[in-house]
């Protein structure tokens, strides 16, 4: 594994999270909304962390993998290194695309694209990484997020990830039951939870597999630079100004911040497992250990 520091469980201050949250609200959420047609309130980071790749100490690269989310993003934080970058692999023809962002640029992609962190050959490379879930409801409060049916169950990419979550949830439930009662993992009690039924989990697994192959074949990924380097400062200024105007208008109207009013969840909803319908199942071990940090009102 890489050397990671999570923004909630590791020693980042409330000011750090507030600073980052403001910029994600102003710059990332509108980008996701415009590029993918996803309501801003539907975005929930399930993990945000700083990663270190080191050419001499620790780990210089990360081998091929996919991320456990709907969308992934990373932001390059420094340039005192050589090498690095992200390589995206086509599973059909084994071609690939290498991306080398500039400092401060965000690389945004479907999380299930096969990719790798290319080797840092000199110095130390730091990136900010986020795994974003797209929720039709907040899994902790049940609050609607405003996600449309066309951006969820009628969206092949979104549904594929949700079926994968249903499959993983079912396997965990069956393994837990097996440990508790000493029964066979393959057996199914007629009174057991349908989510752990072997036929249901097999169906979810097949749907995930076939939908992945379909997307790889008929919707191959491509790369596009949305903002040219010479327009970075102007673009950021416009985005920040738009967010400030929105806040002023909402304050005058008495609108409070929530997912239903179009604000993403960057910290409070991290590190949780969901079932196929997006309902809370359990917390990650890391969150369970540091649960008090997720109850902080500053989140």
N, C-alpha and C positions, 0 to 999 in steps of 0.2 A: 504493500500500500504506500501511497504518498504521505508526506508530512502535512497534516491538515489541522487547521484551527477553526472551530465553529464559532459563528458570531454570537451565539447565545450561551453555550455551555462553557466556552473558553473565555479567558479574561479580557474581553472587550468592554468598554465602558458604555453607559447609557448614552453618552454624547456621541460615541462612535456609531451606535445603532441608529440614533436619530439622524445623524449626518447622512449615513448611507440610505436610510429609509426615504428621506426627502428626495434624494437623487434617483432612487429607483422609481418612486412615485412620478417624478417629473419627466424622467428620460426613458426608462425601460417599459413601464406599463403602457404608455401611449404607443410605443413602438410595437409591442405585442398586439395591441388592439388593432392597429392599422395594418400590420403585416399578416396577421392570422385571423382577424375578425373575431377576436376573443374579448369579451367584456372585461374591463380592468378589475372589477371586483371578483372575477372568477379565478384570478391568479393567486396561488398560495405557494410560497417557497417551502419545500419540505426539507431543504438543507441549503445553507449558505455558509461557505467556508473559504479560508485563504489557504492556498496550496503552495508549497515550496518544492521546486525541482532544483537539485544541486548537482553540478558536474563531478564534484569530488567527494562530497559527504552526503549520505542519504540516498535518495533515488533520483536519477537524472531524467527518467521517462516513465510513461504508463502504457502498458501494452493494450492491444485491441480490446474494446469493451463497449457496452451500451450503458446508459444511465437509467436509474429507476425513477422516471418522471415522464411528464408529457413534453416539456421543453427544458433545454439546458442552456445556460449562458456562462461565459467566462470573460473576464476583463483583465487585460495585461496591466500589471501594476508597476513594472520597472523595465529598463532596457540595458542593465549592466550585466549582460550575458551574451553568449553565442549559441546558436542552434535554436531548439525549441520549436514552437508552432503546433498546430493540430492537423492530423491527417484523417480525412474521412474516406471510408472504404465502401465501394460498391460491391455488395455480396453476390451480384449476378455475374459480372464480367471481370471482377477483381481489379478494376481500375480504382484510382484514388485522386483526391484533390487535397492539396496542402494549403493551409491558411496561416498567414503570418500577420496577425493584427499589430497595429501600432499601440503605443502606451495610451491607455484610456479608452481604446476602442472596445466595443462589446461584440462578442461572437455569439450569435443566437441560432439554435438549431433544434430540430426534432430530436428528443433524447434517445430514440431507438435507432438512430443511424450509427452504424459501426464506426468507431473512431479510436484514435490513440493519441497520447501526448508524446510528441517527438522528443528525442534526446536533447537535453541541454549539454553542450559540449565544453562550455567554459563559463564559470561564474555561477550565479544563482538566479533563477527565474521565479517570480511570484505572480500568481494570478488569483483573482477572486472568482469563485465558482458558485453557481446556484442551480439547484434542481427544482423546477416549478411544476406543481400539479395544477390542473385546470378543473376546478370544482363547480358542480351545478348547485351545491349547497355547502355551507361551511360544516366540515365534519365534526367540529367541537360544539357548535351552537345550533346547527340546523338552519341558520339564516340563508336565505336565497342570495345567490351571487349575481343573478341576471344573465347567466350563460344561456344562450339560445339552444334550441333543439338541433339546429343546423350546425352549431359548433361543438355539439356533444355527441349524442347517440347516432346522428345522421352523418357524422364525420368519421371516416374510416380510421384516420390516425388516432383520434381521441378514443374511439371504441376499442381499438386494438390494445391500447395500454390498459384500459379498464378491464378487459377480459384477462389480461396477464395478471392484474392485481387480484381478480377473482380466483384465478388458478393458484397463485401463491398463497392467498388467504386460506383456500380450501386445504392445501397440503399442510400448512401449519396447524390447522384445526385437527386434521386427522392424526398427525404425529403427536399432538398433545393428548388426544383421546387415547391413542395407543399406549403412551407412557402411563396414563392414569389408570387404565383398566387392564393393561397387559394383553389386549386383543390384537388381532392381525390388522396391519395397516390396510389390507385390501378388503376387510370386512365392512359391512354397512348395516347398522341397526336401523330398522324402519322408523324408529323414534328419534334418530339423530338429526342434527341440524342439516338442512338440505345443502348448505354451502360446503360441507365436508364430504358429501356423497361422492363416491369415486366416479360415477358417470357424469356428474356435473363438473367436477374438476377436470375430467378428461375432455369434456366438451369445451371448457374454457381454454384448455391447453391447445386443442386443435384449432379453435378460432384464432387464438394468438398466432399460431404457427402459419396458418393459411393466409391470414390477413397480412402478416409480415412479408410473406413471399409475394403476395399480390402487389403490395406497395413497392417492394423492391423492383418488380418487373414493370409495373405500369405508372409508377410515380417516382422515378429516380430523383435523387437529390441534385441540386445544383447550388452554386454559390453566387452571391450578388452583394456588391458594396452599395449600401443605401445612401451613404453620405461621403462625398469625397473629402480628402484630408484638408483641403484648403477652405472647406466650409464648416469644419468641426466647431469652431468657436461661435460662429453665427447660429448654427443649428442648436447648440446647447443653450445659448442665450434665449432663443425663441421658445424652446421647450420649458425652460425655467420661468420665463415670463408668463407663459400660458398657465402654468400651475399656480403661480402667485395670484393671478387674476381669478382663477377658479376658487381658490381659498378665500379670497376677499368677498366674492359673490356669495359663497356658501355661508360664510360668517354672518353676512348681512341678512341672509334668509333663515338663519338658525338651523342649518343642515349640519348634522354631526357626522364624524368620520365613521364609516362602517363598510363592510363589503357590499351591502345592499345599495349604498350610495356611490359605489364605484371606486372603492379603495382596495388595493391588493393587501394580502396578509404576508408580510415578509418575515416575521420572527415568531409570533405567538403560536402559529400552527405547524411548526417544524417537527420533524422526527416522529411521524406517526404512520401506522399501517391502516389501510382502508380495505373494505370489501368491494365486490363488484359494483355495488350501488353507491359507492362513495361514502359509506358510513364508517365511523371510527371503529377500529377493531382493538388496537393496542398501541402503546407507545414503544419507540425504540428503547433499548437498554440505556443508551446515553441520556435520553430524556427522563427516564424513570429515576435515574440517579440524581439528576439535577432539576427535578420538577419545579422546585421553588423559583428557579430562574425564569421559567416560562410563565409564571404567574405575576411577574413584575408588571406593574401598571404602565411603565414606560414603553412596553412593547406594543 
